[in-house]
Amino acid sequence: MSYTNSSSMNFGSGNVRRTFEFGRTHVVRPKGQHQATIVWLHGLGDNGSSWSQILETLPLPNIKWICPTAPTRPLSTYGGFSSTAWFDAVEISEDAADDWEGLDASAAHIANLLSTEPRNVKLGIGGFSMGAATALHSATCYALGQYGNGNAYPINLSAVVALSGWLPCSRTLKNRIEGSRDGIRRASSFPLFLCHGRGDDVVAYEYGEKSARTLNSAGFRNLSFRSYNGLGHYTIPEETDEVCSWLTANLGLGGFRLN
């Protein structure tokens, strides 16, 4: 496992610019042939280290995992108290204001982490909870070919996995994709895997299910949604086994084995 230094990004328009200081990035090197690189995003209040330890145990020897740490920022949902978060969330609701600036800054940081990977390696993004929401935002940026602010999205993504998450900026997604011929084409074939526990008391199951429906109706036809009875806001071996199988199939990986 190796570490890279933190980085910062400026985002905004006009005279108002916010600087986002991203924390330490943890890297899990592939144990076999390097066929894919996946950036994995932690949940609210967590860091990249905890997920790197989980990912290191998965039977996926040909994947390199990059586990960044989100900026520490004041959160509306915490009454202004600071926590590691990929964007500011008032609440998990379609009626809540979306932090486009924060989402775009995190999506750009992820794209930057993937930008130096070898050309013959497939690129993906995954995440848990708020990390899953950020991964789904990146998927929509890829399909549209641009961030929410209109800047070009530079990465050729091959897959996105979202566990116990939700789709931010969902109200405008369908119209934005339908207004883009390339967006329709990219969305229709892009592999998405969403998983959610029916017992989730942090991000309600209904939000995860509705996010899958919204993505599908917006044109993401190559989408799989899995639910787990009794599962709360955490992950279990049954879920990670299915993620491993799905990634192997959709990224064309070799060397996969279940213990």
Sequence and secondary structure as in RCSB ss.txt:
>XXXX:A:sequence
MSYTNSSSMNFGSGNVRRTFEFGRTHVVRPKGQHQATIVWLHGLGDNGSSWSQILETLPLPNIKWICPTAPTRPL
STYGGFSSTAWFDAVEISEDAADDWEGLDASAAHIANLLSTEPRNVKLGIGGFSMGAATALHSATCYALGQYGNG
NAYPINLSAVVALSGWLPCSRTLKNRIEGSRDGIRRASSFPLFLCHGRGDDVVAYEYGEKSARTLNSAGFRNLSF
RSYNGLGHYTIPEETDEVCSWLTANLGLGGFRLN
>XXXX:A:secstr
 EEE  EEEEEEETTEEEEEEE  EEEE  SS   EEEEEE  TT  HHHHHHHHTTSS TTEEEEE    EEE 
GGGTT EEE SS  S SSTTS   HHHHHHHHHHHHHHHTTS TTSEEEEEEETHHHHHHHHHHHHHHHTB TTS
 B      EEEEES   TT TTHHHHHHT HHHHHHHHH  EEEEEETT TTTTHHHHHHHHHHHHHTT  SEEE
EEETT  SS  HHHHHHHHHHHHHHHT S     
